[in-house]
Amino acid sequence: MNFDLEFERYKQLTEEYLDEILARPFPDPCYFKVLKDSVEYSLKAGGKRLRPVMLLAACEMAGGRAEDALPFAAVPFSLRGSSVT
């Protein structure tokens, strides 16, 4: 197992999942647009994505599939991202 390759794979899975979430439509009122823009800014600000990568790796080490853990990997990342900004 190559650590760098696995790290990048988990990071890519996380990025794709976040992009999928952000592509979902928000309700029409303009204040939801402001909220969506804020969320998108926090989630797409970058960073190492260490927390979701560790969660996905732990899931696979326990015999699960990383893809099934993506919703859970996004939670600590988004909480951390929004608490810092």
JOVEN-V742210 format. One record per helix or strand of 2 or more residues. SS is the DSSP state (helix for helix, strand for strand). FROM is the first residue (numbers start at 1). LEN is the number of residues. Records with the same first field share a line. If there is no record, write none. Layout:
SS=FROM-LEN  FROM-LEN
//
This chain:
helix=3-20  30-14  50-12  66-19
//
